[in-house]
């Protein structure tokens, strides 16, 4: 099951990639996807091990980490933004 991952701001900077095609073994939710990505290595662990530091959009709409991710979805990651 293929999905598209998009990385913005510090995610793009630290990983050195903007987008990639990713294969999920089964449908999952955002929490499960973060756990899979965190297992890819140290810089991935630094970015995805703490869910409070991750905002997610699915198919260009804000989502929660409980949202289901399905075949063909585009999942974007970016840090929380604070205003002032």
DOFILUM-527674 format. One record per residue: residue number from 1; x negated, y, z of N, C-alpha, C, O in turn; chain; residue in three letters. Coordinates in Angstrom, 2 decimals, decimal comma. Last residue first. Layout:
N
SITE   resi        nx        ny        nz       cax       cay       caz        cx        cy        cz        ox        oy        oz   chain   resn
SITE    NUM         X         Y         Z         X         Y         Z         X         Y         Z         X         Y         Z       A    ALA
...
REM end
This chain:
84
SITE   resi        nx        ny        nz       cax       cay       caz        cx        cy        cz        ox        oy        oz   chain   resn
SITE     84     -2,77     35,30     17,70     -3,08     36,20     18,79     -3,00     37,63     18,39     -3,24     38,52     19,21       A    UNK
SITE     83     -2,42     31,73     17,31     -2,32     33,11     16,87     -2,65     34,05     18,02     -2,79     33,63     19,17       A    UNK
SITE     82     -3,86     28,67     16,39     -3,37     29,56     17,43     -3,36     30,97     16,89     -4,23     31,35     16,09       A    UNK
SITE     81     -3,22     25,58     14,93     -3,61     26,96     14,71     -3,03     27,80     15,83     -1,85     27,67     16,18       A    UNK
SITE     80     -4,52     22,28     14,96     -3,55     23,26     15,43     -4,10     24,66     15,26     -5,30     24,90     15,42       A    UNK
SITE     79     -6,05     21,10     11,87     -6,07     21,38     13,30     -4,93     22,32     13,70     -4,44     23,08     12,86       A    UNK
SITE     78     -4,68     18,63      9,60     -5,28     19,93      9,87     -5,20     20,20     11,37     -4,37     19,61     12,06       A    UNK
SITE     77     -3,96     16,32      7,05     -4,41     16,55      8,42     -5,03     17,94      8,53     -5,80     18,36      7,67       A    UNK
SITE     76     -1,39     14,83      5,11     -2,38     15,89      5,28     -2,68     16,09      6,76     -1,79     16,03      7,61       A    UNK
SITE     75     -0,44     12,30      3,02     -0,57     12,65      4,43     -1,71     13,66      4,57     -2,85     13,38      4,19       A    UNK
SITE     74      1,85     11,29      0,73      0,67     12,15      0,89      0,66     12,60      2,34      1,62     13,20      2,83       A    UNK
SITE     73      3,03      7,96     -0,04      3,07      9,22      0,71      1,75      9,97      0,62      0,68      9,38      0,45       A    UNK
SITE     72      2,86      5,46     -1,25      2,89      6,65     -2,09      2,93      7,98     -1,36      2,86      9,02     -2,00       A    UNK
SITE     71      4,48      3,71      1,33      3,80      3,62      0,03      3,96      4,93     -0,73      5,07      5,45     -0,86       A    UNK
SITE     70      4,81      5,69      4,36      5,20      4,66      3,41      4,35      4,72      2,14      3,61      5,68      1,91       A    UNK
SITE     69      4,91      6,30      7,74      4,16      6,55      6,52      4,41      5,37      5,59      4,26      4,21      5,97       A    UNK
SITE     68      7,07      7,73     10,18      6,64      6,57      9,41      5,94      7,02      8,13      6,33      8,01      7,51       A    UNK
SITE     67      6,22      9,77     13,00      6,82      9,63     11,67      6,22      8,44     10,93      5,02      8,17     11,04       A    UNK
SITE     66      4,81     10,22     15,26      5,74      9,09     15,30      6,40      8,84     13,94      7,06      7,82     13,75       A    UNK
SITE     65      3,50     12,53     14,86      2,70     11,32     14,77      3,55     10,06     14,91      3,06      8,95     14,69       A    UNK
SITE     64      5,70     14,51     12,80      5,12     14,14     14,08      4,29     12,88     13,87      4,38     12,24     12,83       A    UNK
SITE     63      5,28     16,93     10,15      5,76     15,67     10,70      5,17     15,48     12,09      4,26     16,20     12,49       A    UNK
SITE     62      5,93     19,29      7,60      5,42     19,01      8,94      6,08     17,75      9,48      7,27     17,53      9,31       A    UNK
SITE     61      5,53     18,31      4,26      6,46     18,74      5,30      5,88     18,36      6,65      5,39     17,24      6,83       A    UNK
SITE     60      4,01     17,16      2,25      4,03     18,61      2,36      5,11     19,14      3,31      5,55     20,28      3,19       A    UNK
SITE     59      4,05     14,42      2,81      4,68     14,93      1,59      5,00     16,42      1,71      6,07     16,88      1,34       A    UNK
SITE     58      3,56     15,15      6,09      3,81     14,04      5,17      4,61     14,59      4,01      5,70     15,14      4,18       A    UNK
SITE     57      1,11     16,55      8,16      2,23     16,79      7,25      2,34     15,57      6,33      1,33     15,04      5,86       A    UNK
SITE     56     -0,12     16,95     11,45      0,04     16,13     10,25      1,26     16,60      9,46      2,28     17,00     10,01       A    UNK
SITE     55     -2,74     18,00     13,61     -1,40     18,22     13,06     -1,32     17,44     11,75     -2,31     17,29     11,04       A    UNK
SITE     54     -4,72     17,14     16,32     -4,39     16,84     14,93     -2,93     17,21     14,64     -2,02     16,79     15,35       A    UNK
SITE     53     -5,42     17,14     18,97     -6,18     18,01     18,09     -5,84     17,84     16,62     -6,57     18,32     15,75       A    UNK
SITE     52     -3,97     15,18     20,20     -3,60     16,56     20,48     -4,32     17,54     19,55     -3,86     18,67     19,39       A    UNK
SITE     51     -5,24     12,73     19,56     -4,07     13,17     18,77     -3,65     14,62     19,03     -3,04     15,24     18,16       A    UNK
SITE     50     -8,43     11,96     19,35     -7,60     12,79     20,22     -6,41     13,34     19,43     -6,56     14,32     18,70       A    UNK
SITE     49     -9,66     10,59     17,29     -9,40      9,86     18,53     -8,48     10,64     19,49     -7,83     10,04     20,34       A    UNK
SITE     48    -10,33     12,06     15,01     -9,03     11,42     15,06     -8,71     10,67     16,36     -7,60     10,16     16,52       A    UNK
SITE     47    -12,91     13,26     15,21    -11,77     14,01     14,70    -10,41     13,38     15,02     -9,45     14,10     15,27       A    UNK
SITE     46    -14,64     11,33     16,27    -14,61     12,68     16,85    -13,36     13,44     16,44    -12,80     14,18     17,24       A    UNK
SITE     45    -14,21      9,23     14,45    -13,81      9,09     15,85    -13,67     10,46     16,51    -12,70     10,71     17,22       A    UNK
SITE     44    -15,47     10,33     12,23    -14,04     10,03     12,17    -13,48      9,91     13,58    -12,40     10,42     13,87       A    UNK
SITE     43    -18,09     10,37     13,12    -17,44     11,65     12,83    -15,93     11,49     12,70    -15,18     12,41     13,03       A    UNK
SITE     42    -18,46      7,46     13,62    -18,58      8,49     14,64    -17,86      9,80     14,31    -17,09     10,29     15,13       A    UNK
SITE     41    -15,98      5,34     11,97    -17,32      5,77     12,35    -17,28      6,99     13,24    -16,21      7,50     13,58       A    UNK
SITE     40    -13,45      4,33     11,56    -14,35      4,41     10,40    -15,76      4,85     10,77    -16,66      4,75      9,93       A    UNK
SITE     39    -11,60      4,42     13,56    -12,48      3,24     13,52    -13,52      3,30     12,40    -14,37      2,42     12,30       A    UNK
SITE     38     -9,98      6,56     13,01    -10,99      6,73     14,06    -11,99      5,57     14,06    -13,12      5,74     14,52       A    UNK
SITE     37     -8,19      5,44     11,19     -9,21      6,37     10,71    -10,32      6,55     11,73    -11,49      6,67     11,36       A    UNK
SITE     36     -6,59      3,89     12,92     -7,34      3,25     11,83     -8,48      4,15     11,35     -9,60      3,68     11,15       A    UNK
SITE     35     -5,51      5,90     14,54     -6,34      4,85     15,14     -7,18      4,15     14,07     -8,35      3,85     14,31       A    UNK
SITE     34     -4,00      7,32     12,65     -5,12      7,98     13,33     -6,07      6,94     13,93     -7,29      7,08     13,83       A    UNK
SITE     33     -2,09      5,33     12,05     -3,02      5,77     11,02     -4,23      6,47     11,65     -5,36      6,23     11,23       A    UNK
SITE     32     -0,72      5,20     14,48     -1,43      4,02     13,99     -2,44      4,38     12,90     -3,52      3,80     12,84       A    UNK
SITE     31      0,38      7,79     14,57     -0,53      7,32     15,63     -1,37      6,14     15,14     -2,58      6,09     15,38       A    UNK
SITE     30      2,07      7,78     12,27      0,89      8,64     12,34     -0,11      8,21     13,40     -1,31      8,26     13,16       A    UNK
SITE     29      2,93      4,34     11,52      3,25      5,71     11,87      1,95      6,51     11,97      0,86      5,96     11,78       A    UNK
SITE     28      3,06      2,15      8,60      2,69      2,49      9,96      3,18      3,89     10,29      3,78      4,55      9,44       A    UNK
SITE     27      3,14     -0,65      6,40      3,70      0,64      6,82      3,31      0,89      8,27      3,25     -0,04      9,07       A    UNK
SITE     26     -0,11     -2,23      6,01      1,34     -2,26      6,19      1,83     -0,85      6,49      1,03      0,03      6,79       A    UNK
SITE     25     -2,70     -1,52      5,20     -2,30     -2,91      5,11     -0,78     -3,08      5,20     -0,21     -3,96      4,56       A    UNK
SITE     24     -3,30      1,23      3,06     -2,76      0,77      4,34     -2,39     -0,70      4,20     -1,81     -1,09      3,18       A    UNK
SITE     23     -5,85      2,80      1,43     -4,99      1,63      1,39     -4,60      1,23      2,81     -5,45      0,93      3,64       A    UNK
SITE     22     -6,16      6,05      0,09     -6,38      5,16      1,22     -5,38      4,01      1,13     -4,22      4,22      0,81       A    UNK
SITE     21     -7,85      8,45     -1,72     -6,82      7,43     -1,79     -7,15      6,42     -0,70     -8,29      5,98     -0,58       A    UNK
SITE     20     -8,59     11,75     -0,48     -8,98     10,38     -0,86     -7,74      9,50     -0,94     -6,73      9,77     -0,30       A    UNK
SITE     19     -9,91     15,07     -0,24     -8,80     14,15     -0,50     -9,36     12,78     -0,82    -10,46     12,65     -1,36       A    UNK
SITE     18    -12,18     16,38      0,63    -10,91     17,10      0,66     -9,73     16,15      0,53     -8,66     16,38      1,11       A    UNK
SITE     17    -15,08     15,76      2,64    -14,15     15,39      1,57    -12,85     16,16      1,73    -12,48     16,55      2,84       A    UNK
SITE     16    -16,63     16,18      4,86    -17,22     16,44      3,56    -16,37     15,99      2,39    -16,86     15,85      1,27       A    UNK
SITE     15    -15,93     16,02      7,50    -15,96     14,78      6,73    -16,61     14,95      5,36    -17,08     13,98      4,76       A    UNK
SITE     14    -16,08     18,67      8,37    -16,85     17,64      9,06    -16,96     16,33      8,27    -17,96     15,63      8,36       A    UNK
SITE     13    -14,40     20,05      6,51    -15,78     20,46      6,73    -16,61     19,33      7,34    -17,72     19,06      6,89       A    UNK
SITE     12    -11,93     18,74      6,73    -12,63     18,76      5,44    -14,11     19,09      5,64    -14,97     18,47      5,02       A    UNK
SITE     11    -11,44     19,32      9,43    -11,44     17,94      8,96    -12,22     17,85      7,65    -13,07     16,97      7,48       A    UNK
SITE     10    -11,38     22,10      9,63    -12,52     21,38     10,23    -12,58     19,92      9,79    -13,66     19,33      9,77       A    UNK
SITE      9     -9,44     22,43      6,71    -10,19     23,14      7,76    -11,31     22,26      8,31    -12,11     21,73      7,54       A    UNK
SITE      8     -7,95     19,28      5,73     -8,06     20,74      5,70     -8,89     21,24      6,87     -9,02     20,56      7,89       A    UNK
SITE      7     -7,44     16,50      3,64     -8,09     17,04      4,82     -8,30     18,54      4,68     -8,76     19,02      3,64       A    UNK
SITE      6     -5,20     13,97      2,70     -5,73     15,31      2,43     -6,27     15,89      3,72     -5,65     15,78      4,78       A    UNK
SITE      5     -4,65     10,80      1,31     -5,02     11,56      2,49     -5,62     12,89      2,06     -6,46     12,94      1,15       A    UNK
SITE      4     -2,14      8,89     -0,12     -3,14      9,92     -0,38     -3,39     10,67      0,92     -2,45     11,12      1,57       A    UNK
SITE      3     -1,76      5,32     -0,09     -1,32      6,66      0,25     -2,46      7,61     -0,08     -3,59      7,19     -0,29       A    UNK
SITE      2     -0,82      2,02     -1,05     -1,70      3,19     -1,19     -1,00      4,48     -0,79      0,17      4,70     -1,09       A    UNK
SITE      1     -0,85     -1,16      0,00      0,00      0,00      0,00     -0,90      1,23      0,00     -1,66      1,46      0,95       A    UNK
REM end
